[in-house]
């Protein structure tokens, strides 16, 4: 009687490797979804993708702040100071080297006495635009772009897949017949004032507003 030929010894090992790879592919997406910090980091990789690389305005615009609240006046004043200083992005990210558009917004709001609150860390800095939008929505302070709301100086504009900005956020300075002038960090690798003269608002999700 012929003995049944044993299977090559490497088959079980090979099968184990394949199963391990499959398990890893299943676990990694779940880990990313269930760990907000990881998801926030991944989303921040595409935050502030400035598709429009133009340098923007050479000077900070004159803003009529007479009828604005003291907090909005402070936001505009701080934005102007930072625009003129052109500090590195790490100033706004507590030293972290990462896309910093949402960090810039967080920093300005904190300095203006209207700090945000990161739902994951409890701190004033929200580094990702996805979390920034969630924060405003959770606090009843998000106005969608199609709601008819007209943004005021000091409001925070939030974008996703914008042909101008990519996934991004910046601060509204002016709203002149639907031509928005904004100031944002990490735009063309700097703090930039941008006038959306073409009224290109595809990808504009809406606005975070003050209390």
C-alpha positions as CSV (number, residue, x, y, z in Angstrom):
1,X,0.0,0.0,0.0
2,X,1.3,3.4,-1.0
3,X,1.6,5.9,1.7
4,X,-0.3,9.2,1.0
5,X,2.2,11.8,0.1
6,X,2.4,14.5,2.7
7,X,1.7,18.0,1.6
8,X,4.8,20.3,1.3
9,X,5.6,21.7,4.7
10,X,5.5,25.3,3.4
11,X,1.8,25.2,2.6
12,X,0.6,25.8,6.2
13,X,3.0,28.6,6.7
14,X,2.0,30.2,3.4
15,X,-1.6,29.9,4.3
16,X,-1.0,31.4,7.7
17,X,0.8,34.4,6.1
18,X,-2.1,34.9,3.7
19,X,-4.6,34.8,6.5
20,X,-2.6,37.2,8.5
21,X,-2.5,39.7,5.6
22,X,-6.2,39.4,5.1
23,X,-6.8,40.0,8.9
24,X,-4.5,43.0,8.8
25,X,-6.4,44.5,5.9
26,X,-9.6,44.1,7.8
27,X,-8.3,45.4,11.1
28,X,-6.6,48.6,9.9
29,X,-9.7,50.4,8.4
30,X,-11.6,49.5,11.6
31,X,-8.8,50.9,13.8
32,X,-8.7,54.1,11.7
33,X,-12.5,54.6,12.0
34,X,-12.6,53.8,15.7
35,X,-9.6,55.9,16.7
36,X,-10.5,59.6,16.2
37,X,-6.9,60.8,16.6
38,X,-5.7,58.5,13.8
39,X,-8.6,59.5,11.5
40,X,-8.0,63.2,12.2
41,X,-4.3,62.8,11.4
42,X,-5.1,61.1,8.1
43,X,-7.7,63.7,7.2
44,X,-5.2,66.4,8.0
45,X,-2.8,65.0,5.3
46,X,-5.2,66.5,2.7
47,X,-6.3,69.5,4.7
48,X,-5.3,72.9,3.3
49,X,-4.5,71.5,-0.1
50,X,-4.2,74.8,-1.9
51,X,-5.2,74.0,-5.5
52,X,-5.0,77.7,-6.3
53,X,-1.3,78.5,-5.8
54,X,-1.6,82.3,-6.5
55,X,0.0,84.5,-3.9
56,X,-3.2,86.3,-3.1
57,X,-3.6,89.9,-2.1
58,X,-0.4,91.8,-1.3
59,X,-2.0,93.8,1.5
60,X,-4.6,93.1,4.2
61,X,-7.9,94.7,3.2
62,X,-9.6,97.5,5.0
63,X,-12.4,96.0,7.0
64,X,-15.2,98.1,8.5
65,X,-15.5,96.7,12.0
66,X,-17.6,99.4,13.5
67,X,-20.7,97.3,13.6
68,X,-19.0,94.1,14.6
69,X,-19.0,92.5,18.0
70,X,-15.8,93.0,20.1
71,X,-14.9,89.3,19.5
72,X,-15.2,89.6,15.7
73,X,-13.2,92.8,15.8
74,X,-10.5,90.9,17.7
75,X,-10.5,88.1,15.2
76,X,-10.0,90.5,12.3
77,X,-7.2,92.4,14.2
78,X,-5.4,89.1,15.0
79,X,-5.7,87.8,11.5
80,X,-4.2,91.0,10.2
81,X,-1.3,90.8,12.6
82,X,-0.5,87.2,11.6
83,X,-0.9,88.0,7.9
84,X,1.8,90.7,8.2
85,X,4.0,88.6,10.4
86,X,3.9,85.4,8.2
87,X,5.0,83.1,10.9
88,X,5.7,79.4,10.3
89,X,2.8,77.0,10.6
90,X,4.3,75.4,13.7
91,X,3.4,78.5,15.7
92,X,-0.2,77.7,15.3
93,X,0.1,73.9,15.8
94,X,1.9,73.9,19.1
95,X,5.1,72.8,17.3
96,X,3.6,69.9,15.3
97,X,4.7,69.7,11.7
98,X,1.4,69.1,9.9
99,X,-1.0,70.8,7.6
100,X,-2.1,73.8,9.6
101,X,-5.1,75.6,8.1
102,X,-7.4,74.4,11.0
103,X,-4.6,75.1,13.5
104,X,-4.5,78.7,12.2
105,X,-8.2,79.1,12.7
106,X,-8.0,77.5,16.2
107,X,-5.1,79.8,17.2
108,X,-6.9,82.9,16.1
109,X,-10.1,81.9,17.9
110,X,-8.2,81.1,21.1
111,X,-6.4,84.4,21.1
112,X,-9.6,86.2,20.4
113,X,-11.2,84.8,23.5
114,X,-13.5,82.4,21.7
115,X,-11.6,79.2,21.9
116,X,-12.7,76.0,20.2
117,X,-12.7,72.7,22.0
118,X,-11.3,69.6,20.4
119,X,-13.8,66.8,21.2
120,X,-11.0,64.2,21.3
121,X,-8.4,66.1,23.4
122,X,-10.4,68.8,25.2
123,X,-7.8,71.4,24.0
124,X,-8.3,74.6,22.0
125,X,-6.6,73.2,18.9
126,X,-8.6,71.3,16.3
127,X,-6.1,70.2,13.6
128,X,-8.5,68.7,11.1
129,X,-11.3,70.2,9.0
130,X,-13.6,67.2,9.4
131,X,-13.4,67.5,13.2
132,X,-13.8,71.3,13.0
133,X,-17.1,70.9,11.1
134,X,-18.2,68.2,13.6
135,X,-17.4,70.6,16.5
136,X,-19.5,73.4,15.0
137,X,-22.4,71.1,14.2
138,X,-22.4,69.6,17.7
139,X,-22.6,73.0,19.2
140,X,-25.4,74.2,16.9
141,X,-23.1,76.8,15.3
142,X,-22.8,75.4,11.7
143,X,-24.6,77.2,8.8
144,X,-24.6,75.1,5.6
145,X,-23.7,76.8,2.4
146,X,-27.2,76.3,1.0
147,X,-29.0,77.6,4.0
148,X,-29.1,81.2,2.8
149,X,-26.9,82.4,5.6
150,X,-24.7,85.3,4.7
151,X,-21.3,85.0,6.4
152,X,-20.0,87.8,8.5
153,X,-16.4,88.9,9.1
154,X,-14.9,86.5,11.6
155,X,-17.0,83.4,10.5
156,X,-15.1,80.3,9.6
157,X,-15.5,78.8,6.1
158,X,-15.1,75.1,5.8
159,X,-14.5,73.3,2.4
160,X,-14.3,69.8,1.2
161,X,-12.9,68.9,-2.2
162,X,-13.0,72.5,-3.3
163,X,-11.4,73.1,-6.7
164,X,-9.9,76.2,-5.2
165,X,-8.8,75.1,-1.7
166,X,-9.3,71.3,-1.5
167,X,-10.1,70.2,2.0
168,X,-9.6,73.4,3.9
169,X,-10.8,76.1,6.3
170,X,-10.2,79.8,6.5
171,X,-11.7,83.0,8.1
172,X,-14.1,85.3,6.3
173,X,-13.0,88.9,6.1
174,X,-15.6,90.4,3.7
175,X,-18.8,89.4,2.0
176,X,-19.3,91.8,-0.9
177,X,-22.3,90.7,-3.0
178,X,-21.3,87.0,-2.5
179,X,-17.6,87.7,-3.4
180,X,-15.9,86.4,-0.3
181,X,-12.5,87.7,0.9
182,X,-10.9,85.2,3.3
183,X,-7.6,84.8,5.2
184,X,-6.2,81.4,5.7
185,X,-3.2,79.5,6.9
186,X,-1.3,77.0,4.8
187,X,-2.5,78.5,1.5
188,X,0.3,78.5,-1.0
189,X,2.6,77.7,1.9
190,X,1.8,80.9,3.7
191,X,-1.0,83.0,5.4
192,X,-2.9,84.3,2.4
193,X,-5.7,86.8,1.8
194,X,-7.8,85.5,-1.1
195,X,-10.6,87.2,-3.0
196,X,-12.9,84.7,-4.7
197,X,-13.8,87.0,-7.6
198,X,-14.9,84.0,-9.7
199,X,-17.4,83.1,-7.0
200,X,-16.1,79.5,-7.2
201,X,-17.8,77.9,-4.2
202,X,-18.1,74.3,-5.2
203,X,-17.0,72.3,-2.2
204,X,-17.9,75.0,0.3
205,X,-19.7,73.1,3.1
206,X,-20.7,76.1,5.2
207,X,-19.7,78.3,8.0
208,X,-18.8,78.0,11.7
209,X,-20.2,81.0,13.5
210,X,-19.7,82.6,16.9
211,X,-22.0,82.1,19.9
